[in-house]
Amino acid sequence: MNQNPHQTSSHPIPTPKRYALMSACFGLASRRRGAVRGPSALRDAGILSRIQELGIDIVDAGVIAEPAEQEIVDATKKHLPEVLSFGNQLLDTLRPVYRDGRTPVILGGDHSLSIASFTAAAEHARNKQLGDIALLWIDAHPDINTPETTPSGNIHGMSVAHLLGMGEPTLTHLGGFSPKLNPSQVIYLGLRSVDAPEVQRIKELGITAFTMHEIDRFGIGSVWDQISNRLRSFGGFVVSFDLDVCDPIVAPGVGTPVRGGLTYRESHLIMELAAELPGLLAVELVEYNPDTDNRGTTAEFAIGLIESAVGKRIL
């Protein structure tokens, strides 16, 4: 019998997961400080109850507060003591989440928190002998500057570099090991604002990068097929989604908006398809800044993205 051409094909049914929602309230490593209030704003907007109403098994893993701000002593790595202190707290909070068999859903906060969150995932992978795990970095910026190349001194622009073992030793060795991953384990998606030293570093290291050029030219479906093939070759993967990867029309409430980003549906499709792949070890959504939002537009969009990442579908 011929299939009805109007019938919607069914999605693969993923193995039910158990999640833990965590708020990482840190904004000192970014240009604008409003990101520290992003997780609380999403909680106030009802993100936890929204997920629970989907029938998803998710618990509240709590809130990690930003430490007291100290005077900047090095303009090439601003607020390093606070980043390090917060990173250790986040790492300590994530360890029991993994031991409990839950997948962390982390609300940021600025993107420096990924140094600790990926460290926790890599540590978990080592404990479970999963092998190498991948980092899917969905962002307008590659965040692969180091203190030597940074134009701003903001550590949220150096996260991937520190995971690769380049930069400030106290951050590269967070958790007691370095590097956390090698260049073949990094996949960039949505890049469109890249500093010259970052361009050189990405090319020298041979990191896989799908910029907005590839998305515009080939479509997100084709690009995702290539990404999913790569992700399936690893023992697991982490999704790190910076809201500034989206066009500011879709997500105005970010600290570093860049025109020409992902659309509403492209963003949701990425999260939907990532959730269907085996091996998802963590999801983080960062850089929501309620100070620059437009009547909660970005908050509602962000909650929807998390819903997609934990299994919500159109049908």
Disulfide bonds with the S-S distance in Angstrom:
none
